Structure formats: C-alpha cells, structure tokens
Amino acid sequence: MDRMTRRALGLVIALTLALCAPAAAQEKVMTVKGASGPGPAKFDRVFVSKFGRADARRVLVLMPGTSGGAGNFTLVARTLVKRMPGIQVWAIDRRTQALEDTSLFRQVLAGDATLREAFDYYLGWLTDSSIQSHYTPLDAADFDFARDWGMSLALRDARRVVLKARAGGRRQVILGGHSLGASLTTAYASWDFNGKPGYRDIDGMVLIDGGLLGSFNAFTKDQAQAALDSLEQSNPFADLIGAGLPEATGLFAEIGGLYSRLDPRGDATFLQDFPLLPSYFDPGFPVTFRGLFTYALDRDSPTPDTLSLIQVNAGSLAQGGDPRDWVDGGVTTAARLARAFGQEPANGVEWFFPKRLSIDTNGANQLRQNGAAKLLGLRLRHLSRVDLPLYSIETSLAGGRVLLGARNFIKAARTTKAESVLVDADPKFSHLDPLIASTRKNDFLKTVPRFLRRAFDAADQRR
C-alpha cells in the first residue's frame, strides 16, 4: 500500500468514526419568533439557551421565575445533559431580554474590558459625573404597552418554543420552570390555545419550587382589578430591590457575580462604600468580593422578605481576616453562585420583569375560569383533562404550600400519584438552591433524572 493510498484510507476511517460517534454536547443561544403581542413587532421574539447533543430527541424546556433569566438553569442543564446524553435542555429568556444592554458584561468575560470599567459604565456614573460614556436607563414612559405583557403572551411565546422543540425529528417535550415559571407550566397544561389544550403539546411537567392551586398568592376579582388599577399608574416593570430603577437588581447581581467570579479574594471596600448599595447588602466591615456577593444572597443575611426569591443556603463570612472572606457551609458554594450570576450571553436576572405577569399568575391560582381569571383574560379551561406525569420539589420559601399545590393538582387532574414525584427539600434548601447547589448536595439533580426517564419512556410507549 503506497503512502497516498494509506493517507486516503486514514481519512476515510477518520470520517467514518466521526459520523458514527455520538454528537458532542453543545451550548448555544437561539432566537425564536414569538407570538404577536402589544408593542412594536421587533419585540415579538424570545431567546433560548440550548444545552446538549444536537442529535438528542428528548427536550426539557424550562421557564424562569419572577425576575429570573435563562442563566438560572445553566448549571443544572450542564449536569443533566451530561448524565442523560439523550436529552437537550432549552432555557427560555422572555421577550424582555431584548431590552437589556449587557455589552460591557460580555466584554469583561471576553477579556476586552475590566471589571471596574463595567462597574463605572453601569453604576459608577450615577455618583461620578466625570464618567461620560455610560449605560442609559430605560425610560418606562416608552413602554406603556408592557403593562399588557402578561400570562397569555408569555404562554403563547412559550408554546412557540415547545412546538419548535418538537420539530426536526424530536418526539418528546417536557415543560417545566422555577418559581413563577413552574406556575406558568401548570397554567400551560390547563390553557386553551384557540381550541387546542396545552397539555397535548407536552409529555410531562417539572415544577421547581412553584406551581398553582395554593402554592402562592391568589387574587379575587376585586383584588385583580385593584392590581390592574395600580399598574396603570406605575412603572410596568418590577423593582425588586427598591432602588428606583427596575434594572438595578440585574445590574447589582451581575456586577457582584462577575467580581466574585473573576476576583474572588479582592477587597470589596469600594463596592461597600458605593452610596446606592442597599444597606442590607453590607455586613458593616471589610469583606472580599465573593464575601460581599454571597452574603447579599445568603438566606441568613438581614435582607427584606421580598428578596427571599434570590436567596441560597451558602454558609457564612469568616470570623477573621482583613478583608473577611466567605466560608462555604451550606448546599450552594460561593463559586457556583458567582458562576450562576456572572455569566453571558444568558444571565441570571430578568432586568425588566413585567408586573402584569405576577398579577395574572395570582389570578390563575385556582386554574379555572373564576371571576379573576375572566377579568384578566386567562384561558384556564382544561385542568380536569390533564393527564401528564408531574415532578415537584419545594424549598423553605412557601412553608409547604408548593407540594400542597402539587397534590391539589393531582387531585383535580387525571395525573396520578404513581406517575408523580414530590420532593421535600425544606428546610435545607432556599429558593435558588435547586438551580445552583453543588451537584453532590443537590436534591433536584438527585431526583429529577429518574422522573425524566420514566416520563419520556412512558411517552414513547403511548406513541
């Protein structure tokens, strides 16, 4: 065999092996055309972070919670597709993602800008007039139409993603979400999409510390009307930390996450001295960047109850040191917390969360066409016919009401106890822990794979 022939044969063998080998896990962000909604047509799109092998034919689609972003699911998605090579995970960023200016954050992660440059661009200019090039806050007056970005629009957008996941030879889709995203999941199954029941689109539900039928707050018709009246007189987007700018939560979270990730042991004094930093985020003595950031999100810190939505069980600050560092001691480490929030292109906070979505979710609590649902224009018509397997995990947030809501769902629908998995992670887990906790300590990652396999296999048998 001459040299030319051997080389040709080698190329043929290499090509054959490449074609026969399993596809490598991939990560990418794609844009999906959304439903027609209030406002300019350019906003009729959502953004999906995809994880897993290109040839995987089973898809878990996940929706974030209140003020949450697709980046919330990055860590668990990577673990799931590694443990279950036959699935993909698709994490949705709602259409509000298009309103975010993450340019400097992306540059920092690419090595094209410094952490201080990002801080000055997003926050530093607010107290330092010498900074000329900076972020321009969103003018809420230009987004009156976002007062109608509620559950109907979010579910119609999500359906575009679900149907896309089914296309291209993929056969099965399980829908899930975290917190409010879990509530949207149960609403999706019960929803009427112009005569087509939502539950027929999917093969199961994964509820991560959320749901309806008693899991969270419920509105009467009068309460729903009062909430709508208040919305008409206020910013259409939520301000979670009360800083006067809806995007402040996202800015502080990502700046803190990036400093904690890229300079964990650095002295955070200048951030602690920043006048606009909420006082409850500052422990009152010098700490490291990861100490400051993890302290701010740890459940034992003296933060307002409203911030329980972004808390983890992480540990404590060291007893000594100057500055003091963080000591891991909970289920989530400082490093994983930093990776979850210090990331792009999909970040962990929805800068502009539409208040109408919370109003509608409270109105949907009973999953039926009561007075509140009719007032809000909800289409909750198919609960009694839903026959999907259900997974639910609860943390310390709702005091046992998440699993109560899951049990109520099982009673009201055709879903059975035998095909459902209910996991109680209270009190060990706080609200974000199922998404960020260390793999070996994560009750969600320990229990959801078995459910997914069973649900996908059952869907295979039905078809």
C-alpha positions as CSV (number, residue, x, y, z in Angstrom):
1,M,0.0,0.0,0.0
2,D,1.6,3.3,-1.1
3,R,1.7,6.4,1.0
4,M,-1.1,8.1,-0.9
5,T,-3.4,5.1,-0.5
6,R,-2.7,4.9,3.2
7,R,-3.5,8.5,3.7
8,A,-6.8,8.2,1.8
9,L,-7.7,5.2,3.8
10,G,-6.9,7.0,7.0
11,L,-9.1,9.9,6.0
12,V,-12.0,7.5,5.2
13,I,-11.6,5.8,8.6
14,A,-11.5,9.1,10.5
15,L,-14.6,10.4,8.6
16,T,-16.5,7.1,9.4
17,L,-15.6,7.3,13.1
18,A,-16.7,10.9,13.2
19,L,-20.0,10.2,11.6
20,C,-20.7,7.2,13.9
21,A,-19.5,8.8,17.1
22,P,-22.1,10.4,19.4
23,A,-22.5,14.1,18.9
24,A,-20.7,16.2,21.5
25,A,-22.7,18.3,23.9
26,Q,-23.3,21.8,22.6
27,E,-24.4,25.1,24.0
28,K,-25.8,28.0,22.0
29,V,-28.4,30.7,22.2
30,M,-31.0,31.0,19.5
31,T,-33.9,33.4,18.8
32,V,-37.4,32.1,18.4
33,K,-40.2,34.1,16.8
34,G,-42.8,34.8,19.5
35,A,-46.5,35.5,19.4
36,S,-47.9,38.8,18.2
37,G,-48.1,41.0,21.3
38,P,-48.6,44.6,22.4
39,G,-45.9,46.9,21.3
40,P,-43.6,47.0,18.3
41,A,-43.2,43.8,16.3
42,K,-39.5,43.8,17.0
43,F,-40.2,42.5,20.5
44,D,-42.1,39.5,19.2
45,R,-39.3,37.1,20.0
46,V,-37.8,35.1,22.8
47,F,-34.3,33.8,23.4
48,V,-33.5,30.2,24.2
49,S,-30.3,28.8,25.6
50,K,-29.8,25.2,24.3
51,F,-27.7,22.6,26.1
52,G,-27.0,19.0,24.9
53,R,-26.2,16.9,21.9
54,A,-27.5,18.0,18.5
55,D,-29.0,14.6,17.9
56,A,-30.9,14.3,21.2
57,R,-34.6,13.7,20.6
58,R,-35.9,14.4,24.1
59,V,-36.2,18.1,25.2
60,L,-36.7,19.6,28.7
61,V,-37.9,23.2,28.2
62,L,-37.6,25.4,31.3
63,M,-39.1,28.8,32.1
64,P,-37.5,31.2,34.8
65,G,-39.4,32.7,37.7
66,T,-40.0,36.2,38.9
67,S,-37.1,38.4,37.8
68,G,-35.3,35.3,36.7
69,G,-33.3,34.6,33.5
70,A,-32.4,31.7,31.4
71,G,-29.0,31.7,33.1
72,N,-30.6,30.4,36.2
73,F,-30.6,27.0,34.6
74,T,-27.1,26.9,33.2
75,L,-25.5,24.8,35.9
76,V,-28.3,22.2,36.2
77,A,-28.7,22.0,32.5
78,R,-25.0,21.1,32.0
79,T,-25.2,18.4,34.6
80,L,-28.5,16.9,33.2
81,V,-27.2,16.6,29.6
82,K,-24.0,15.1,30.9
83,R,-25.9,12.5,32.9
84,M,-28.6,12.0,30.3
85,P,-27.0,12.2,26.8
86,G,-30.3,11.6,25.1
87,I,-31.8,14.9,26.2
88,Q,-31.5,18.6,25.5
89,V,-32.3,21.4,27.9
90,W,-33.8,24.5,26.5
91,A,-33.9,27.5,28.9
92,I,-36.2,30.4,27.9
93,D,-35.4,34.1,28.3
94,R,-38.6,36.1,27.9
95,R,-39.0,38.9,25.3
96,T,-37.9,41.4,27.9
97,Q,-34.3,40.2,27.3
98,A,-34.2,42.4,24.2
99,L,-34.4,45.5,26.5
100,E,-31.1,44.6,28.3
101,D,-27.8,46.3,27.5
102,T,-25.2,43.6,28.5
103,S,-22.5,44.9,26.2
104,L,-19.9,45.7,28.9
105,F,-20.6,42.4,30.8
106,R,-19.9,40.5,27.6
107,Q,-16.7,42.5,27.1
108,V,-15.5,41.7,30.6
109,L,-16.0,37.9,30.0
110,A,-14.2,38.2,26.7
111,G,-11.2,40.0,28.3
112,D,-11.9,43.2,26.4
113,A,-12.9,45.3,29.4
114,T,-12.1,45.4,33.1
115,L,-14.4,44.9,36.0
116,R,-14.0,48.5,37.0
117,E,-14.9,49.7,33.6
118,A,-18.1,47.6,33.7
119,F,-18.9,49.0,37.2
120,D,-18.4,52.6,36.1
121,Y,-20.5,52.0,32.9
122,Y,-23.5,50.6,34.7
123,L,-23.4,52.1,38.2
124,G,-20.4,54.3,38.8
125,W,-21.6,57.2,36.6
126,L,-24.6,57.6,38.9
127,T,-22.4,59.2,41.6
128,D,-19.4,60.3,39.5
129,S,-20.2,62.9,36.9
130,S,-16.8,62.6,35.3
131,I,-17.8,59.3,33.7
132,Q,-19.1,60.3,30.2
133,S,-19.7,57.0,28.5
134,H,-22.3,55.1,30.4
135,Y,-25.4,53.0,30.4
136,T,-28.7,54.8,29.7
137,P,-31.6,53.7,32.0
138,L,-34.7,52.5,30.3
139,D,-37.4,55.2,30.1
140,A,-40.6,53.4,31.3
141,A,-42.7,56.1,29.5
142,D,-41.7,54.5,26.2
143,F,-43.0,51.1,27.3
144,D,-46.6,51.6,28.3
145,F,-47.5,48.6,26.2
146,A,-45.5,46.3,28.5
147,R,-48.4,46.7,31.0
148,D,-50.1,44.0,28.9
149,W,-47.1,41.6,28.8
150,G,-48.9,39.1,31.0
151,M,-49.6,35.3,31.2
152,S,-51.4,35.0,27.9
153,L,-48.4,36.5,26.0
154,A,-45.8,34.5,28.0
155,L,-47.6,31.2,27.4
156,R,-48.1,31.9,23.7
157,D,-44.4,32.7,23.4
158,A,-43.6,29.5,25.4
159,R,-45.7,27.5,23.0
160,R,-43.7,28.7,20.1
161,V,-40.6,27.3,21.8
162,V,-42.4,24.0,22.7
163,L,-43.6,23.4,19.2
164,K,-40.1,24.2,17.8
165,A,-38.6,21.7,20.2
166,R,-41.0,19.1,18.8
167,A,-39.9,19.8,15.2
168,G,-36.8,18.5,13.4
169,G,-37.4,14.9,14.3
170,R,-37.7,15.4,18.1
171,R,-40.6,13.4,19.5
172,Q,-41.0,14.4,23.2
173,V,-41.0,17.6,25.2
174,I,-41.3,18.0,29.0
175,L,-42.1,21.5,30.1
176,G,-41.0,23.0,33.5
177,G,-39.9,26.0,35.3
178,H,-38.7,27.6,38.5
179,S,-41.0,29.5,40.9
180,L,-43.3,31.6,38.7
181,G,-42.0,29.6,35.8
182,A,-43.5,26.5,37.5
183,S,-46.7,28.3,37.9
184,L,-46.7,29.1,34.2
185,T,-46.1,25.4,33.5
186,T,-49.3,24.3,35.3
187,A,-51.2,27.1,33.6
188,Y,-49.8,26.0,30.2
189,A,-51.1,22.5,30.7
190,S,-54.6,23.8,31.5
191,W,-54.6,26.6,28.9
192,D,-56.8,26.7,25.8
193,F,-54.8,27.8,22.8
194,N,-57.6,28.6,20.4
195,G,-59.3,25.3,21.0
196,K,-56.1,23.3,21.5
197,P,-55.4,22.2,25.1
198,G,-51.9,22.9,26.2
199,Y,-51.3,19.6,27.9
200,R,-51.4,17.9,24.5
201,D,-48.2,19.7,23.5
202,I,-46.1,18.2,26.2
203,D,-45.2,14.9,27.9
204,G,-44.7,15.9,31.5
205,M,-44.2,18.8,33.9
206,V,-41.3,19.7,36.1
207,L,-42.2,22.2,38.9
208,I,-39.2,23.7,40.7
209,D,-40.4,25.4,43.9
210,G,-43.5,26.8,42.3
211,G,-47.0,26.0,41.0
212,L,-50.6,27.0,41.4
213,L,-53.7,25.7,43.3
214,G,-52.4,27.1,46.6
215,S,-48.6,27.2,46.1
216,F,-48.5,31.0,46.1
217,N,-50.8,34.0,46.4
218,A,-54.3,34.1,45.0
219,F,-56.4,37.1,43.8
220,T,-60.1,37.6,44.0
221,K,-61.7,39.5,41.2
222,D,-61.7,42.7,43.2
223,Q,-58.0,42.2,44.1
224,A,-57.2,41.6,40.5
225,Q,-58.9,44.8,39.5
226,A,-57.1,46.8,42.2
227,A,-53.8,45.4,41.0
228,L,-54.6,46.4,37.4
229,D,-55.6,49.9,38.5
230,S,-52.3,50.3,40.4
231,L,-50.4,49.0,37.4
232,E,-51.8,51.7,35.2
233,Q,-50.3,54.4,37.5
234,S,-46.9,52.8,37.9
235,N,-43.8,51.5,36.1
236,P,-44.7,48.4,34.1
237,F,-41.6,46.6,35.4
238,A,-40.9,45.4,38.9
239,D,-38.2,47.0,41.1
240,L,-37.2,44.0,43.3
241,I,-34.7,45.8,45.5
242,G,-36.5,49.2,45.6
243,A,-33.7,51.2,44.0
244,G,-35.9,53.3,41.8
245,L,-34.6,51.6,38.6
246,P,-36.1,48.2,37.6
247,E,-32.8,47.1,36.1
248,A,-30.9,47.8,39.3
249,T,-31.5,44.2,40.5
250,G,-29.9,42.8,37.4
251,L,-27.0,45.3,37.4
252,F,-26.1,44.7,41.0
253,A,-26.4,40.9,40.6
254,E,-24.3,40.6,37.5
255,I,-21.6,43.1,38.7
256,G,-21.4,41.3,42.0
257,G,-21.3,37.9,40.3
258,L,-18.5,38.9,37.9
259,Y,-16.4,40.4,40.7
260,S,-17.0,37.3,42.8
261,R,-16.1,35.0,39.9
262,L,-13.1,36.9,38.5
263,D,-11.6,38.5,41.6
264,P,-13.0,36.5,44.5
265,R,-10.4,37.4,47.1
266,G,-10.2,41.1,46.1
267,D,-11.0,43.8,48.6
268,A,-14.7,44.9,48.1
269,T,-14.4,48.1,50.1
270,F,-15.2,50.4,47.1
271,L,-18.4,48.5,46.4
272,Q,-19.4,48.6,50.1
273,D,-18.8,52.4,50.0
274,F,-20.9,52.9,46.9
275,P,-23.8,55.1,48.1
276,L,-26.5,53.3,46.2
277,L,-25.7,49.9,47.5
278,P,-28.7,48.8,49.7
279,S,-27.5,48.9,53.3
280,Y,-28.7,45.4,54.0
281,F,-26.2,44.0,51.5
282,D,-23.3,45.4,53.5
283,P,-22.1,43.4,56.6
284,G,-20.5,46.5,58.1
285,F,-16.8,45.5,57.9
286,P,-14.3,44.9,55.1
287,V,-15.0,41.7,53.0
288,T,-13.8,40.2,49.8
289,F,-15.8,40.4,46.6
290,R,-17.1,36.9,47.0
291,G,-17.8,37.6,50.6
292,L,-19.9,40.6,49.8
293,F,-21.8,39.0,46.9
294,T,-22.5,35.7,48.7
295,Y,-23.5,37.5,51.9
296,A,-26.0,39.5,49.9
297,L,-27.8,36.4,48.6
298,D,-27.4,34.1,51.6
299,R,-30.6,33.4,53.5
300,D,-29.1,34.2,56.9
301,S,-28.4,37.8,55.9
302,P,-30.8,40.6,57.2
303,T,-32.4,41.3,53.8
304,P,-36.1,42.1,53.2
305,D,-38.6,39.3,52.8
306,T,-39.1,40.3,49.2
307,L,-35.5,39.1,48.4
308,S,-36.2,35.6,49.5
309,L,-36.7,35.0,45.8
310,I,-33.0,35.3,45.2
311,Q,-31.6,33.5,48.3
312,V,-29.5,30.5,48.8
313,N,-28.1,28.4,51.7
314,A,-24.4,29.1,51.3
315,G,-22.5,29.4,54.6
316,S,-21.1,32.4,56.4
317,L,-18.5,35.1,56.5
318,A,-15.2,34.1,58.1
319,Q,-14.7,35.2,61.7
320,G,-11.3,36.8,61.0
321,G,-9.3,38.3,58.2
322,D,-9.0,41.7,56.6
323,P,-10.9,41.7,54.4
324,R,-13.0,38.8,55.6
325,D,-13.7,36.0,53.1
326,W,-16.6,33.7,52.6
327,V,-16.7,30.2,54.2
328,D,-18.8,27.6,52.3
329,G,-21.1,25.7,54.7
330,G,-24.5,25.3,53.0
331,V,-25.6,23.5,49.9
332,T,-24.5,26.2,47.5
333,T,-20.9,27.3,47.2
334,A,-19.7,30.9,46.6
335,A,-18.1,29.7,43.4
336,R,-21.2,28.2,41.9
337,L,-23.2,31.3,42.9
338,A,-20.7,33.5,41.1
339,R,-20.9,31.3,38.0
340,A,-24.7,31.5,38.0
341,F,-24.9,35.3,38.1
342,G,-21.6,36.3,36.5
343,Q,-22.3,34.9,33.0
344,E,-23.3,35.8,29.5
345,P,-24.9,35.6,26.9
346,A,-27.7,34.4,29.2
347,N,-27.7,36.0,32.6
348,G,-29.5,35.1,35.8
349,V,-31.7,38.1,36.3
350,E,-34.5,39.5,34.1
351,W,-33.8,43.2,34.3
352,F,-37.3,44.2,33.3
353,F,-39.8,41.8,34.8
354,P,-43.4,42.8,33.7
355,K,-45.6,43.3,36.7
356,R,-48.6,42.1,34.8
357,L,-47.2,38.6,34.7
358,S,-47.3,38.4,38.5
359,I,-50.9,39.8,38.6
360,D,-52.1,37.2,36.1
361,T,-50.3,34.4,38.0
362,N,-52.1,35.3,41.2
363,G,-55.3,35.4,39.2
364,A,-54.7,32.0,37.8
365,N,-54.2,30.3,41.2
366,Q,-57.4,28.2,41.0
367,L,-56.7,27.1,37.4
368,R,-60.3,27.7,36.4
369,Q,-62.4,30.4,34.8
370,N,-63.4,32.3,38.0
371,G,-64.1,36.0,38.3
372,A,-60.4,36.9,38.5
373,A,-59.4,34.8,35.5
374,K,-62.2,36.2,33.3
375,L,-61.3,39.8,34.2
376,L,-57.6,39.1,33.4
377,G,-58.4,37.4,30.1
378,L,-57.0,34.0,31.1
379,R,-58.0,30.8,29.3
380,L,-57.8,28.1,32.0
381,R,-60.2,25.5,30.7
382,H,-58.6,22.1,30.7
383,L,-57.4,21.2,34.2
384,S,-59.7,18.2,34.7
385,R,-58.4,16.6,31.5
386,V,-54.6,17.0,32.1
387,D,-53.1,13.5,32.3
388,L,-49.4,14.4,32.5
389,P,-46.8,13.0,34.9
390,L,-45.7,15.6,37.4
391,Y,-42.5,16.4,39.3
392,S,-42.4,18.9,42.1
393,I,-39.7,20.0,44.5
394,E,-40.2,22.5,47.3
395,T,-37.8,24.6,49.4
396,S,-38.3,26.7,52.5
397,L,-39.8,29.6,50.6
398,A,-43.5,28.8,50.7
399,G,-43.8,26.8,54.0
400,G,-45.0,23.6,52.5
401,R,-47.5,25.1,50.1
402,V,-45.6,24.1,46.9
403,L,-46.2,20.4,47.5
404,L,-49.7,21.2,48.7
405,G,-50.4,22.8,45.3
406,A,-48.9,19.8,43.5
407,R,-51.1,17.4,45.4
408,N,-54.1,19.6,44.7
409,F,-53.2,19.4,41.0
410,I,-53.0,15.7,41.1
411,K,-56.5,15.5,42.7
412,A,-58.0,17.9,40.2
413,A,-56.5,16.5,37.0
414,R,-56.1,13.0,35.6
415,T,-52.5,12.9,36.7
416,T,-51.9,10.0,39.2
417,K,-49.7,9.7,42.3
418,A,-48.0,6.7,40.8
419,E,-46.5,8.7,37.9
420,S,-45.6,11.7,40.0
421,V,-42.6,12.6,42.1
422,L,-42.8,15.0,45.0
423,V,-39.6,16.1,46.8
424,D,-39.4,18.0,50.1
425,A,-36.2,19.9,50.3
426,D,-37.3,22.2,53.1
427,P,-35.6,23.4,55.3
428,K,-32.2,22.6,53.8
429,F,-32.9,24.4,50.5
430,S,-33.7,28.0,49.9
431,H,-35.4,29.2,46.8
432,L,-32.5,29.3,44.3
433,D,-30.7,26.2,45.7
434,P,-32.3,23.6,43.4
435,L,-30.7,25.6,40.5
436,I,-27.3,26.3,42.0
437,A,-26.5,23.9,44.8
438,S,-23.4,21.7,44.5
439,T,-24.1,18.6,42.4
440,R,-23.4,16.2,45.2
441,K,-25.8,18.1,47.6
442,N,-28.5,18.9,45.1
443,D,-31.7,17.1,45.8
444,F,-33.2,18.3,42.5
445,L,-30.3,16.7,40.5
446,K,-30.6,13.6,42.5
447,T,-34.3,13.0,41.9
448,V,-35.3,14.6,38.6
449,P,-33.3,12.4,36.2
450,R,-35.3,9.3,37.1
451,F,-38.6,11.2,36.7
452,L,-37.5,12.4,33.2
453,R,-36.5,8.9,32.1
454,R,-39.8,7.5,33.2
455,A,-41.9,10.3,31.7
456,F,-40.0,10.1,28.4
457,D,-40.2,6.3,28.3
458,A,-43.9,6.4,29.0
459,A,-44.4,8.9,26.2
460,D,-42.6,6.5,23.9
461,Q,-44.9,3.7,24.8
462,R,-48.0,5.8,24.3
463,R,-46.9,6.6,20.8
